[in-house]
């Protein structure tokens, strides 16, 4: 009967397999005790005690605080800013960005680079207007530091990078962010760019969060923080995990 219909996952079995494998790899890599003690980060003053005003000081505060939350220690990370917006000159002409000219990407949100002068995270200046997106971007770039900077992997893996930020509790920010993110390569670094298709869709982000919530026996009330589609996918995933994985 319809009321006995089994719950369905919002992701494919193929995606479930690799997500489970990557999450379990991160659990082993970080150590069971540390992995299990990580808390979900919520968009509240419990985690980011600041009134944001859209300045570069906001990004500096978020970088420092997010490094604490992601257990990144004993490393100096330089924060820089750039703009991909067209520039209006004094004579009224508009200077467009390389992105506008070749159409290869829409807008970079942030980049991570390891250079001879140290580690640099660069933030597109418009990110300062949206703390949720800014936190999502910075947590992603710091996940590169955890994986590449700490030499846990040798080659960049964007799927694993996204999952690392989610493992460290930033799924709400990444899932709710107004952008879908994909990546691009720079000389010596990697970054996010906004586009219509991201490396991790909301369904996989939500499933990963549900997997973590169940395995960590979390008590976070996600309904307070997730947008409508994220909440739907999270609830579907969590209910399926409860029903099928003992």
Secondary structure, 3 states (H helix, E strand, C coil): CHHHCCCCCCCCHHHHHHHHHHHHHHHHHHCHHHHHHCCCCCCCCCCCCCCCCCCHHHHHHHHHHHHHHCCCCCCCEEEEEECCCCEECCCCCEECCHHHHHCCCCEEEEEEEEECCEEEEEEEHHHHHCHHHHHHHHHHHHHHHHHHHCCCCCCCCHHHHHHHHHHHHHHHHHHHCCCEEEEEEECCEEEEEEECCCCCCHHHHHHHHHHHHHHCCCCCCHHHCCCHHHHHHHHHHHHHHHHHCC
